[in-house]
């Protein structure tokens, strides 16, 4: 599987969302470090990453919803144990500033992209034992903690954990005959991040060592 794109950020990647259009897809990337957050746009056609700016002080409450080349819409959550929606905020991107806040606004949940995420299984779940037995037999690996699994048309994707003088997170891509096409260590120890992988328009997207965004060609 050839690498399509990779880019290293100065701060750890906190979240990745998608925006733009199917013809001009982009990634919305939020990085966080030292009590601050920064918003970036990644154009998948030009393979260019643009720093949009420093996020506002209430960034922990903001969840990116949608956007275009001029504006971005966020759902602002309340500060509580089980937060509801406090407001819908719209930011201009050049310059980056809040231009509108509304208490209620119809939010479309439609997905114009082919965006998919894996199924997650915790070690405490019954299905995880089946994955443990499979990995032990097929790859002679003893997995633990949990696993993310995605089944495509002709490929199987796994993100899993092994203990070898510390925890290590691996990404493995196989064909339906269980032959390994890609095996990569995503991270280990404190560098294990907040998410593993996702698929946008059949491209494999994941974060390595919290700082590096990597995208592989269509699956």
C-alpha positions as CSV (number, residue, x, y, z in Angstrom):
1,X,0.0,0.0,0.0
2,X,1.7,3.2,-1.1
3,X,1.7,6.2,1.2
4,X,-0.5,9.0,-0.1
5,X,0.4,11.8,2.4
6,X,2.0,12.4,5.7
7,X,2.5,15.5,7.8
8,X,3.9,16.2,11.3
9,X,2.3,18.7,13.7
10,X,4.0,20.6,16.5
11,X,1.3,19.6,19.0
12,X,-0.5,16.3,19.6
13,X,-3.5,15.6,17.3
14,X,-6.6,15.7,19.4
15,X,-9.3,15.1,16.7
16,X,-9.8,14.7,13.0
17,X,-13.0,15.6,11.1
18,X,-13.9,15.9,7.5
19,X,-15.3,18.8,5.5
20,X,-15.4,20.5,2.0
21,X,-17.0,18.6,-0.8
22,X,-16.7,15.0,-2.2
23,X,-14.8,16.6,-5.1
24,X,-12.5,18.7,-2.9
25,X,-12.3,16.8,0.5
26,X,-10.5,18.2,3.4
27,X,-9.6,17.2,6.9
28,X,-10.3,19.4,9.9
29,X,-7.5,18.7,12.4
30,X,-7.4,20.1,16.0
31,X,-4.1,19.9,17.9
32,X,-3.6,20.6,21.6
33,X,-0.7,21.3,23.8
34,X,0.3,23.5,26.8
35,X,-3.4,24.4,27.5
36,X,-4.0,25.7,24.0
37,X,-5.6,24.3,20.8
38,X,-5.0,25.0,17.1
39,X,-7.2,24.4,14.1
40,X,-5.7,23.2,10.8
41,X,-7.1,22.3,7.4
42,X,-5.7,19.6,5.2
43,X,-6.6,19.7,1.5
44,X,-6.4,16.1,0.2
45,X,-6.2,17.2,-3.4
46,X,-3.3,19.6,-3.1
47,X,-1.8,17.7,-0.1
48,X,-1.4,21.1,1.7
49,X,-1.9,21.7,5.4
50,X,-2.9,25.2,6.5
51,X,-2.9,26.6,10.0
52,X,-6.2,28.3,10.4
53,X,-5.3,29.8,13.8
54,X,-5.4,29.4,17.5
55,X,-8.7,28.1,18.8
56,X,-10.8,30.2,21.3
57,X,-10.5,29.7,25.0
58,X,-13.7,27.6,25.2
59,X,-12.3,25.1,22.7
60,X,-12.9,22.1,25.0
61,X,-16.6,22.7,24.6
62,X,-16.5,23.0,20.8
63,X,-17.1,20.1,18.4
64,X,-16.5,20.7,14.8
65,X,-19.6,20.0,12.7
66,X,-19.2,21.3,9.1
67,X,-17.5,23.9,7.1
68,X,-16.5,25.4,3.7
69,X,-13.6,27.6,2.5
70,X,-15.0,30.6,4.4
71,X,-16.8,29.4,7.5
72,X,-16.9,26.6,10.1
73,X,-19.8,25.5,12.3
74,X,-19.3,24.1,15.8
75,X,-21.7,22.6,18.3
76,X,-20.9,24.0,21.7
77,X,-21.6,21.7,24.6
78,X,-22.6,22.7,28.1
79,X,-20.1,22.3,30.9
80,X,-21.6,19.4,32.9
81,X,-21.2,15.7,33.5
82,X,-23.8,14.9,30.8
83,X,-23.6,17.9,28.6
84,X,-26.3,19.0,26.2
85,X,-26.0,21.5,23.4
86,X,-25.5,25.1,24.6
87,X,-25.4,26.8,21.2
88,X,-24.4,26.6,17.6
89,X,-21.4,28.8,16.7
90,X,-20.2,29.9,13.3
91,X,-16.6,31.1,12.8
92,X,-15.1,32.9,9.8
93,X,-11.8,31.4,8.8
94,X,-10.0,34.4,7.4
95,X,-9.6,35.9,9.9
96,X,-10.6,33.3,12.5
97,X,-13.3,34.8,14.6
98,X,-16.8,34.1,16.0
99,X,-19.4,35.7,13.7
100,X,-22.6,34.1,14.9
101,X,-24.0,32.2,17.9
102,X,-27.5,30.7,17.9
103,X,-29.3,28.8,20.6
104,X,-31.2,26.6,18.2
105,X,-30.4,25.7,14.6
106,X,-31.3,22.6,12.6
107,X,-28.2,20.5,12.2
108,X,-27.9,18.1,9.3
109,X,-26.6,14.7,10.1
110,X,-26.3,13.6,6.5
111,X,-22.9,12.3,5.3
112,X,-21.9,13.5,1.9
113,X,-18.6,11.6,2.2
114,X,-17.7,8.0,2.3
115,X,-16.5,8.2,5.9
116,X,-16.2,5.0,8.0
117,X,-14.8,4.2,11.4
118,X,-13.9,0.8,12.9
119,X,-15.8,-1.2,15.5
120,X,-14.1,-1.1,18.9
121,X,-14.0,-4.0,21.3
122,X,-12.8,-3.8,24.9
123,X,-10.9,-6.6,26.5
124,X,-13.9,-7.2,28.9
125,X,-16.3,-7.9,26.0
126,X,-17.0,-11.5,24.9
127,X,-16.0,-11.0,21.2
128,X,-12.5,-9.9,22.2
129,X,-11.7,-13.5,23.2
130,X,-12.3,-14.5,19.6
131,X,-9.9,-11.9,18.4
132,X,-7.3,-13.0,20.9
133,X,-7.6,-16.6,19.7
134,X,-7.4,-15.5,16.1
135,X,-4.3,-13.4,16.6
136,X,-2.5,-16.1,18.6
137,X,-3.2,-18.7,15.9
138,X,-2.7,-16.6,12.8
139,X,0.1,-14.2,13.8
140,X,1.5,-15.7,17.0
141,X,0.7,-12.5,18.9
142,X,-1.0,-12.1,22.3
143,X,-3.2,-9.0,22.1
144,X,-4.7,-7.3,25.1
145,X,-6.6,-4.1,26.2
146,X,-8.8,-3.8,23.2
147,X,-9.0,-3.8,19.4
148,X,-10.5,-1.7,16.6
149,X,-11.7,-3.7,13.6
150,X,-12.9,-2.8,10.1
151,X,-14.0,-5.2,7.4
152,X,-13.8,-3.8,3.9
153,X,-14.7,-5.4,0.6
154,X,-11.4,-7.1,0.2
155,X,-9.3,-6.1,3.2
156,X,-9.4,-6.4,7.0
157,X,-8.0,-3.7,9.2
158,X,-7.0,-4.1,12.9
159,X,-5.6,-1.7,15.4
160,X,-4.5,-3.6,18.5
161,X,-2.1,-3.6,21.5
162,X,0.8,-5.8,22.5
163,X,2.9,-5.7,25.6
164,X,6.7,-5.8,25.0
165,X,8.5,-4.0,27.7
166,X,5.6,-1.5,27.6
167,X,2.4,-1.2,25.6
168,X,2.7,-0.8,21.8
169,X,-0.2,0.0,19.4
170,X,0.0,-1.7,15.9
171,X,-2.0,-1.2,12.7
172,X,-2.3,-4.3,10.5
173,X,-4.1,-4.5,7.1
174,X,-4.8,-8.0,5.6
175,X,-6.5,-9.4,2.6
176,X,-9.3,-11.9,3.0
177,X,-6.8,-14.7,3.1
178,X,-5.2,-13.1,6.2
179,X,-2.0,-12.2,4.3
180,X,-0.5,-9.0,5.8
181,X,-0.4,-6.1,3.4
182,X,0.6,-3.4,5.9
183,X,2.0,-3.7,9.5
184,X,3.0,-0.5,11.3
185,X,3.6,0.4,14.9
186,X,1.4,3.4,15.5
187,X,2.8,4.3,18.9
188,X,4.1,3.1,22.2
189,X,3.8,4.1,25.8
190,X,2.8,7.7,26.4
191,X,2.7,8.3,22.7
192,X,-0.4,6.1,22.3
193,X,-3.0,8.6,21.1
194,X,-6.7,9.2,21.4
195,X,-7.8,7.5,18.2
196,X,-6.5,4.8,15.9
197,X,-7.8,4.9,12.3
198,X,-10.6,5.9,10.0
199,X,-11.4,5.7,6.3
200,X,-12.4,8.6,4.1
201,X,-13.2,8.0,0.4
202,X,-11.5,4.6,0.8
203,X,-8.2,6.2,2.0
204,X,-6.8,4.9,5.3
205,X,-6.2,7.7,7.8
206,X,-4.4,7.3,11.1
207,X,-2.2,9.2,13.6
208,X,1.3,8.0,14.5
209,X,3.0,8.9,17.8
210,X,0.2,11.5,18.3
211,X,2.0,14.0,16.1
212,X,2.1,12.6,12.6
213,X,-0.9,12.4,10.3
214,X,-0.6,9.5,7.7
215,X,-2.8,8.6,4.8
216,X,-2.5,5.6,2.6
217,X,-3.8,5.2,-0.9
218,X,-7.2,3.8,-1.6
219,X,-7.8,0.4,0.0
